[in-house]
């Protein structure tokens, strides 16, 4: 099949694919399954052919009560290591072909011998068959967050979902609670049996851990919304989200101030930000002084710790490099340091500053000079 035909075939498949909605939360017990079941009832009342492919109530009374009245696809019963286990029946869902199916526990590992190893693979098949899916996952199961989650919780999460699965979603919805609300639910026995509450409070459900996981969940959903805006909203009506680019040099004192002040600006606007270092031929690794190289490495490390995406490019034309990144990353504001004597001499000699001003004004991008 030639490339053009294959591209068109992919477009056809995408148009026939079912819609995909994912509820995401910072931990167990925030109410993802409960919300899915509420939505299923609302859709059923609206005349949509909804079925429960798989729901995990964890014996929570409020959640179990919502299962009543919803059509369920019977589960498969399998024997594994001498035990009878229930598993979602993928083939039954495909055969029944409802308009929409609820599939809980997106990161679940299927019983050996199942068609697919992971439930998210089952969901992809269901979507490809033209069936709409609502699913749920906890933030700690996202593949790219594995290291962050392990550092926060000390837990090695083995069941993970590739980031591309979330990127496939038409909607990603965060089910959010404050740390205090979540701990209150835990103490009231709404998440685990009362006998397990003490252990949970001393381990996973510590306030500082919950807050960090909550931040990860909020960021993930913000990224998903931003991705949706970029792909779905026409450029003519799109409100451009704030994005900051800190352009730094090898002058370590000025670079450090620019990085820290840009970090504060980005935090205030809750926006993405970048740090750009353009390595000119004069600053090649075999020419730059070792102490400057060490300071530069430390400043780039500081930028990463403060949440920036660090960009390093090699170019003799700093202005062109800045403008290329502004365009590539939809930057709204460029931040540079207050010129020092050496930089003033460079500006007078090359007219670089005027070039930067001219090009930024033409691109509707702001320039902030930080002292």
C-alpha positions in Angstrom: 0.0 0.0 0.0 1.5 3.4 -1.0 1.9 6.1 1.6 -1.0 8.3 0.5 -3.5 5.4 0.6 -2.2 4.3 4.0 -2.7 7.9 5.3 -6.3 8.0 4.0 -7.0 4.6 5.5 -5.8 5.9 8.9 -8.1 8.9 8.5 -11.1 6.6 7.8 -10.3 4.4 10.8 -10.1 7.5 13.1 -13.4 8.7 11.9 -15.1 5.3 12.6 -13.4 4.9 16.0 -15.5 5.3 19.1 -15.2 8.3 21.3 -13.0 7.9 24.4 -13.4 9.6 27.8 -11.1 9.0 30.7 -11.7 9.9 34.3 -8.4 10.5 36.1 -7.7 10.9 39.8 -4.8 11.3 42.2 -5.6 8.1 44.1 -8.1 5.4 44.9 -11.3 6.6 46.5 -11.7 10.0 44.9 -14.9 8.9 43.1 -13.9 7.9 39.6 -16.1 4.7 39.4 -18.9 6.5 41.1 -18.8 9.3 38.6 -18.7 6.9 35.7 -21.8 5.1 37.0 -23.6 8.4 37.5 -22.9 9.3 33.9 -24.0 5.9 32.7 -27.4 6.4 34.4 -27.8 9.8 32.8 -27.0 8.5 29.3 -29.3 5.5 29.8 -32.1 7.9 30.6 -31.3 9.9 27.5 -31.9 6.8 25.4 -28.2 5.8 24.8 -27.5 2.0 24.6 -25.1 1.9 27.6 -23.6 -1.3 29.1 -21.2 -2.0 31.9 -18.2 -3.9 30.5 -16.4 -3.9 33.8 -16.8 -2.0 37.1 -14.8 -2.3 40.2 -16.8 -1.2 43.3 -14.3 -2.3 45.9 -17.3 -3.1 48.0 -18.0 0.6 48.5 -21.7 1.0 49.4 -22.3 4.2 47.5 -20.7 2.8 44.3 -22.5 -0.6 44.6 -25.8 1.1 44.9 -25.3 2.8 41.5 -24.7 -0.5 39.7 -28.4 -1.4 40.1 -30.5 -0.7 37.0 -27.6 -0.6 34.6 -27.2 -3.4 31.9 -24.1 -5.5 32.6 -22.1 -7.5 30.1 -21.5 -10.8 32.0 -17.9 -11.4 32.9 -15.8 -14.3 31.8 -15.0 -16.9 34.5 -11.5 -18.3 34.3 -9.4 -20.6 36.5 -5.9 -19.5 37.2 -3.6 -21.1 39.8 -6.5 -23.0 41.3 -8.7 -20.0 41.7 -11.8 -18.9 39.8 -11.5 -15.3 38.7 -13.7 -12.9 36.8 -12.4 -11.0 33.8 -14.0 -8.5 31.4 -15.5 -10.3 28.3 -14.0 -8.4 25.4 -15.6 -10.6 22.7 -19.1 -10.3 24.3 -18.8 -6.5 24.2 -17.7 -6.6 20.6 -20.6 -9.0 19.7 -23.2 -6.9 21.6 -21.8 -3.7 20.1 -23.5 -1.2 22.5 -23.3 2.5 21.7 -21.2 3.0 24.9 -19.5 0.8 27.4 -18.1 1.5 30.8 -14.6 0.0 31.4 -13.1 0.5 34.8 -9.4 0.0 35.9 -7.7 0.9 32.6 -4.3 -0.2 33.9 -5.5 -3.7 34.9 -3.3 -6.7 33.8 -5.5 -9.4 32.3 -5.3 -13.0 33.4 -2.7 -15.0 31.5 -4.3 -16.6 28.5 -6.5 -13.6 27.7 -6.4 -12.2 24.2 -4.6 -9.1 25.3 -2.1 -8.7 28.2 -3.6 -5.3 29.4 -7.1 -3.9 29.7 -6.0 -0.7 27.8 -5.4 -3.0 24.8 -8.9 -4.3 25.1 -10.2 -0.7 25.2 -8.3 0.1 22.0 -10.0 -2.9 20.3 -13.4 -1.7 21.5 -12.8 1.8 20.2 -11.6 0.5 16.9 -14.8 -1.4 16.6 -16.7 2.0 16.7 -17.9 1.6 20.3 -17.6 4.6 22.7 -15.8 4.0 26.0 -15.7 5.7 29.3 -12.8 4.5 31.5 -10.8 5.5 34.6 -7.2 5.5 35.8 -5.2 6.8 38.7 -2.4 9.2 38.0 0.3 6.7 39.4 -0.4 4.3 36.6 0.7 6.7 33.8 3.9 5.4 32.2 5.9 8.7 32.0 5.2 9.5 35.7 6.6 6.2 36.9 9.8 7.7 38.4 8.0 10.8 39.9 5.4 8.5 41.6 8.1 6.2 43.0 9.9 9.2 44.4 6.7 10.6 46.0 5.3 7.3 47.3 8.1 4.9 47.6 5.9 2.4 45.7 7.0 0.6 42.5 3.8 0.7 40.4 3.9 -2.3 38.1 0.6 -1.8 36.2 1.0 1.2 33.9 -0.7 2.8 30.9 1.2 4.2 28.0 0.9 8.0 27.6 -0.3 7.6 24.1 -3.6 6.0 25.4 -4.4 9.2 27.3 -3.4 11.2 24.2 -6.1 9.2 22.2 -8.8 10.3 24.6 -11.4 12.8 23.4 -11.9 14.0 26.9 -9.8 13.7 30.1 -11.7 14.6 33.3 -10.0 15.1 36.7 -11.9 13.9 39.7 -10.4 16.2 42.3 -10.6 16.3 46.1 -8.6 18.2 48.7 -6.2 16.1 50.8 -8.4 16.7 53.8 -11.5 15.5 52.0 -9.8 12.3 50.8 -8.5 11.5 54.3 -11.9 12.1 55.8 -13.4 9.6 53.3 -10.7 7.2 54.2 -11.4 7.5 58.0 -15.1 7.2 57.4 -14.5 3.8 55.8 -15.6 4.9 52.3 -12.4 3.8 50.6 -11.1 0.7 52.5 -12.4 -1.4 55.4 -11.9 0.3 58.8 -9.3 -2.4 59.6 -7.0 -1.1 56.8 -7.4 2.7 57.6 -4.5 2.9 60.0 -2.1 1.3 57.6 -3.2 3.4 54.7 -2.8 6.6 56.7 0.7 5.7 57.6 1.7 4.8 54.1 0.1 6.0 50.9 -2.5 8.4 52.4 -0.1 11.0 53.9 -1.0 14.6 53.2 2.3 15.5 51.6 2.1 12.5 49.2 -1.5 13.3 48.3 -0.7 16.9 47.5 2.1 15.9 45.2 -0.1 13.3 43.4 -2.9 15.8 43.2 -0.5 18.3 41.4 0.5 15.5 39.0 -3.1 14.8 38.2 -4.0 18.5 37.7 -1.0 18.9 35.4 -1.9 15.9 33.3 -5.4 17.1 32.7 -4.2 20.6 31.9 -1.9 19.2 29.3 -4.8 17.1 27.9 -7.0 20.2 27.6 -4.2 22.2 26.0 -3.6 19.4 23.5 -7.4 19.4 22.7 -7.4 23.2 22.2 -4.4 22.9 19.8 -6.0 20.3 17.7 -9.7 21.3 17.8 -10.0 25.0 18.2 -9.5 27.2 15.0 -6.5 29.4 15.3 -8.7 32.5 14.5 -10.7 32.1 17.8 -8.0 30.4 19.9 -7.0 32.2 23.1 -3.2 31.7 23.2 -2.1 30.2 26.5 0.8 32.0 28.3 4.1 30.3 27.6 7.4 31.8 28.7 10.9 31.4 27.2 13.9 32.4 29.3 16.9 33.1 27.0 20.1 32.7 29.0 23.8 33.2 28.3 26.8 31.6 30.0 26.9 34.6 32.4 25.9 32.5 35.4 24.7 35.3 37.8 22.3 36.9 35.3 21.2 33.5 34.0 20.3 32.3 37.5 18.2 35.5 38.1 16.4 35.2 34.8 15.6 31.5 35.5 14.2 32.2 39.0 12.2 35.2 37.9 10.8 33.4 34.9 9.9 30.5 37.1 7.8 32.8 39.3 6.1 34.3 36.3 5.2 30.8 35.0 3.9 29.8 38.4 1.8 32.9 38.6 0.2 32.2 35.3 0.2 28.4 35.8 1.9 28.1 32.4 4.5 26.0 30.7 7.9 27.6 30.3 11.2 27.0 28.6 14.9 27.9 29.2 16.9 28.3 26.0 20.7 28.4 25.9 22.3 29.1 22.5 25.8 27.9 22.2 27.7 30.1 19.8 31.0 28.9 18.2 32.9 31.0 20.8 31.4 28.9 23.5 32.1 25.4 22.1 33.0 22.9 24.8 36.7 23.1 23.8 36.7 27.0 24.1 34.5 27.9 27.0 36.2 28.2 30.4 35.7 25.2 32.7 34.2 27.3 35.5 31.7 28.9 33.1 30.8 25.4 31.8 30.2 24.2 35.3 28.0 27.2 36.2 26.0 26.7 33.0 25.4 23.0 33.8 24.2 24.0 37.3 21.9 26.7 35.9 20.3 24.3 33.5 19.9 21.8 36.3 18.2 24.5 38.4 15.8 25.3 35.5 14.8 21.6 35.3 14.2 21.5 39.1 12.0 24.6 38.8 9.9 22.9 36.2 11.3 24.3 32.9 11.8 22.4 29.7 15.5 23.0 28.9 16.5 23.6 25.2 20.1 23.7 24.0 21.0 24.6 20.5 24.2 25.4 18.6 24.0 28.5 16.4 26.0 31.5 15.6 22.8 33.6 15.3 21.2 33.9 18.8 18.2 36.0 17.6 17.3 33.5 14.9 17.5 30.7 17.4 15.2 32.5 19.8 12.7 33.3 17.1 12.7 29.6 15.9 11.8 28.4 19.4 9.2 31.1 19.9 7.4 29.9 16.7 7.9 26.2 17.4 6.7 26.3 21.0 4.0 29.1 20.7 5.8 31.3 23.2 3.9 34.4 24.3 6.7 36.1 26.3 10.5 36.1 26.0 12.5 36.9 29.1 16.1 38.0 29.0 18.5 39.5 31.5 19.4 43.1 31.9 22.3 43.7 29.4 25.7 43.8 31.0 28.7 45.7 29.6 29.9 42.9 27.4 26.4 42.3 26.0 26.0 46.0 25.3 29.1 45.9 23.2 27.8 42.9 21.3 24.5 44.7 20.7 26.2 47.8 19.4 28.3 45.8 17.1 25.7 43.4 15.7 22.4 45.3 16.2 21.1 42.0 17.7 18.9 43.7 20.2 17.1 45.8 17.6 16.7 42.6 15.5 15.1 40.8 18.4 12.7 43.7 19.1 11.7 43.9 15.5 11.1 40.2 15.1 9.2 39.8 18.4 6.9 42.8 17.6 6.1 41.2 14.3 5.1 37.9 16.0 2.9 39.5 18.7 5.3 38.2 21.4 6.1 40.2 24.5 9.7 40.9 25.7 10.5 41.2 29.4 14.0 42.5 30.4 14.6 41.2 34.0 17.0 43.0 36.3 
